[in-house]
Amino acid sequence: MTQTTPVDELRGLLPAGRVVTDPAETEPYRHDWTRMPAGRPLAVVLAENAADVQAALGWAARHRVPVVPRGTGTGLAGGATAVEGCLVVSTERMTAIEVDPATRTVVAGAGALTSAVKDAAALHGLWYPPDPGSFRISTIGGNVATNAGGICCVKYGVTTDYVMGLDVVLADGRLVTLGGRTVKDVAGLSLLKLFVGSEGTLGVVTRVVLRLVPLPAPSATLVAWFDSTRAAAEAVVAMSLRVRPSMLELMDTGAVNAVEDFRPMGLDRDAGCLLVGQSDAPGTAREAEVAVMVACCEEAGALRAYALDDPVEGDLFLEARRAAGPAIDALGDVLAEDVCVPVDRLPVAMARIEAVAAATGTPIPVFAHAGDGNLHAAIVRTPGDEDSARRAQEAFEAVLQVALDCGGTISGEHGVGRTKVGVLPRQLGPDVMDVGRRVRDALDPLGILNPGVLW
Ligand SMILES: Cc1cc2nc3c(=O)[nH]c(=O)nc-3n(C[C@H](O)[C@H](O)[C@H](O)COP(=O)(O)OP(=O)(O)OC[C@H]3O[C@@H](n4cnc5c(N)ncnc54)[C@H](O)[C@@H]3O)c2cc1C
């Protein structure tokens, strides 16, 4: 007589086609964008609704199987990396989207792409602002789990600022609904936000209610070239005292040259740094705001600083900035950092990162959401070169320390995941780590949800 295995039991709990075990089919679910070493999953559940996720988590709890929640695996902190023998729970099939113009909300399945949510809102003249560079390929559930940021955060905030409600499947398989479509809700403890940014360690998000805002006015754009990153960073600090840009992005010479190699756009390869800013203030206020931004750049010693009133021309510079990530990825193996410092510490942080690059002999092109002090220091390793890998790891740790020394954080938007887990106690200290662990233990006493992430 053949014995029923736990995986057979799982198959029996879900409709046909939703449990995948063939290694060739589970392979695409092992890694996230970091490509860090991964284990082999026991199975992947391709959930189509909350009931599927409940069945999967209930089964995992009964059999003490670790669970790795997953959107589309664009994460840059190793959070969706499979651990050996785990159950990957993928939300990629949960893509329903419904916009409610009356309450200016959208209800989206966790697997809906961020761009699909934005497009659905735009059909009603509404806007979902958070815009991670991955918005065309990342899921809204992944954005909630990492509290994703992006280019417009400097004025419009991050994912959590738009989350009004969540459906979450807990580690024991229960489904809870937190918040909803009301702007005001002070009934009970504010548990909703506990799950935002929890990186799959407290539950699996199945449905998200998001706040929408009116579409912004067209933007006017600032373009400024500097001979040094320090001068550009000083211009950013000056701007933060005087204007409220809708985006303010920086690319150092390494990032500019990577983009030119990858997709030639006529950027100035010889300048030390490029700043691109935008204002979407209403009416003539946007030209006035960009004029102040130009003045701040000139006062900080810009080589050239000018305004572009044509939104199409401005968007070309935005595209150049968006190309920085993929362009730098093409240079080699990249350890992606997303440290964030108080904006007045930006000049110091940039100078210290340049010093880390020199001391470790490691290329570290930097592109940044400069307006909110969020720096993407991209540490480039030579593939297959052990010495380069060792120096890159040294640089990775040193850049995290720069952020802490500047009173900042080791992660502004990608999350701690598995890549920065060892450094988190240095930022939070023992008491805050302990509080976090106790919350995790209360919600997931068996410790099955995303082990190795955060703790
Ligand atoms: C080219 C590129 C540009 C990027 N730009 C940005 C940027 O500007 N800003 C930014 O913040 N990030 C950026 N990212 C990182 C990444 O896209 C975000 O972290 C995104 O939110 C991850 O979404 P995902 O669906 O791919 O999640 P995954 O990578 O699948 O998962 C990420 C984490 O969330 C957890 N998770 C996923 N879905 C759920 C769920 N439903 N319930 C519970 N936990 C879940 C996973 O376990 C994991 O810990 C970029 C990535 C790339 C490749």
Ligand as a Chemical Component Dictionary entry (heavy atoms), coordinates in Angstrom:
data_LIG
# 
_chem_comp.id                   LIG 
_chem_comp.type                 NON-POLYMER 
_chem_comp.pdbx_formal_charge   0 
_chem_comp.three_letter_code    LIG 
# 
loop_
_chem_comp_atom.comp_id 
_chem_comp_atom.atom_id 
_chem_comp_atom.alt_atom_id 
_chem_comp_atom.type_symbol 
_chem_comp_atom.charge 
_chem_comp_atom.model_Cartn_x 
_chem_comp_atom.model_Cartn_y 
_chem_comp_atom.model_Cartn_z 
_chem_comp_atom.pdbx_ordinal 
LIG C1  C1  C 0 15.129 47.235 -11.364 1  
LIG C2  C2  C 0 14.625 47.312 -9.943  2  
LIG C3  C3  C 0 14.331 48.549 -9.400  3  
LIG C4  C4  C 0 13.851 48.644 -8.091  4  
LIG N1  N1  N 0 13.543 49.862 -7.585  5  
LIG C5  C5  C 0 13.030 49.963 -6.346  6  
LIG C6  C6  C 0 12.686 51.250 -5.798  7  
LIG O1  O1  O 0 12.855 52.273 -6.454  8  
LIG N2  N2  N 0 12.147 51.267 -4.567  9  
LIG C7  C7  C 0 11.943 50.140 -3.830  10 
LIG O2  O2  O 0 11.434 50.216 -2.714  11 
LIG N3  N3  N 0 12.290 48.916 -4.299  12 
LIG C8  C8  C 0 12.822 48.804 -5.536  13 
LIG N4  N4  N 0 13.167 47.576 -6.022  14 
LIG C9  C9  C 0 13.040 46.389 -5.156  15 
LIG C10 C10 C 0 11.733 45.558 -5.303  16 
LIG O3  O3  O 0 11.164 45.711 -6.572  17 
LIG C11 C11 C 0 10.739 45.927 -4.211  18 
LIG O4  O4  O 0 11.261 45.535 -2.960  19 
LIG C12 C12 C 0 9.345  45.297 -4.398  20 
LIG O5  O5  O 0 8.477  45.814 -3.414  21 
LIG C13 C13 C 0 9.352  43.763 -4.316  22 
LIG O6  O6  O 0 8.118  43.283 -4.839  23 
LIG P1  P1  P 0 7.998  41.749 -5.311  24 
LIG O7  O7  O 0 6.591  41.515 -5.701  25 
LIG O8  O8  O 0 9.014  41.474 -6.346  26 
LIG O9  O9  O 0 8.352  41.003 -3.965  27 
LIG P2  P2  P 0 9.312  39.764 -3.721  28 
LIG O10 O10 O 0 10.688 40.063 -4.166  29 
LIG O11 O11 O 0 8.675  38.562 -4.263  30 
LIG O12 O12 O 0 9.291  39.709 -2.124  31 
LIG C14 C14 C 0 9.871  40.749 -1.380  32 
LIG C15 C15 C 0 9.623  40.496 0.113   33 
LIG O13 O13 O 0 8.235  40.613 0.400   34 
LIG C16 C16 C 0 7.703  39.375 0.879   35 
LIG N5  N5  N 0 6.390  39.241 0.242   36 
LIG C17 C17 C 0 6.099  39.304 -1.082  37 
LIG N6  N6  N 0 4.768  39.201 -1.268  38 
LIG C18 C18 C 0 4.216  39.069 -0.037  39 
LIG C19 C19 C 0 2.886  38.929 0.447   40 
LIG N7  N7  N 0 1.846  38.906 -0.385  41 
LIG N8  N8  N 0 2.688  38.823 1.773   42 
LIG C20 C20 C 0 3.728  38.848 2.634   43 
LIG N9  N9  N 0 5.000  38.968 2.251   44 
LIG C21 C21 C 0 5.245  39.092 0.927   45 
LIG C22 C22 C 0 8.717  38.313 0.493   46 
LIG O14 O14 O 0 8.706  37.223 1.390   47 
LIG C23 C23 C 0 10.011 39.093 0.571   48 
LIG O15 O15 O 0 10.456 39.178 1.903   49 
LIG C24 C24 C 0 13.682 47.459 -7.320  50 
LIG C25 C25 C 0 13.987 46.215 -7.877  51 
LIG C26 C26 C 0 14.449 46.130 -9.167  52 
LIG C27 C27 C 0 14.756 44.789 -9.742  53 
# 
loop_
_chem_comp_bond.comp_id 
_chem_comp_bond.atom_id_1 
_chem_comp_bond.atom_id_2 
_chem_comp_bond.value_order 
_chem_comp_bond.pdbx_ordinal 
LIG C1  C2  SING 1  
LIG C2  C3  SING 2  
LIG C2  C26 DOUB 3  
LIG C3  C4  DOUB 4  
LIG C4  N1  SING 5  
LIG C4  C24 SING 6  
LIG N1  C5  DOUB 7  
LIG C5  C6  SING 8  
LIG C5  C8  SING 9  
LIG C6  O1  DOUB 10 
LIG C6  N2  SING 11 
LIG N2  C7  SING 12 
LIG C7  O2  DOUB 13 
LIG C7  N3  SING 14 
LIG N3  C8  DOUB 15 
LIG C8  N4  SING 16 
LIG N4  C9  SING 17 
LIG N4  C24 SING 18 
LIG C9  C10 SING 19 
LIG C10 O3  SING 20 
LIG C10 C11 SING 21 
LIG C11 O4  SING 22 
LIG C11 C12 SING 23 
LIG C12 O5  SING 24 
LIG C12 C13 SING 25 
LIG C13 O6  SING 26 
LIG O6  P1  SING 27 
LIG P1  O7  DOUB 28 
LIG P1  O8  SING 29 
LIG P1  O9  SING 30 
LIG O9  P2  SING 31 
LIG P2  O10 DOUB 32 
LIG P2  O11 SING 33 
LIG P2  O12 SING 34 
LIG O12 C14 SING 35 
LIG C14 C15 SING 36 
LIG C15 O13 SING 37 
LIG C15 C23 SING 38 
LIG O13 C16 SING 39 
LIG C16 N5  SING 40 
LIG C16 C22 SING 41 
LIG N5  C17 SING 42 
LIG N5  C21 SING 43 
LIG C17 N6  DOUB 44 
LIG N6  C18 SING 45 
LIG C18 C19 SING 46 
LIG C18 C21 DOUB 47 
LIG C19 N7  SING 48 
LIG C19 N8  DOUB 49 
LIG N8  C20 SING 50 
LIG C20 N9  DOUB 51 
LIG N9  C21 SING 52 
LIG C22 O14 SING 53 
LIG C22 C23 SING 54 
LIG C23 O15 SING 55 
LIG C24 C25 DOUB 56 
LIG C25 C26 SING 57 
LIG C26 C27 SING 58 
# 
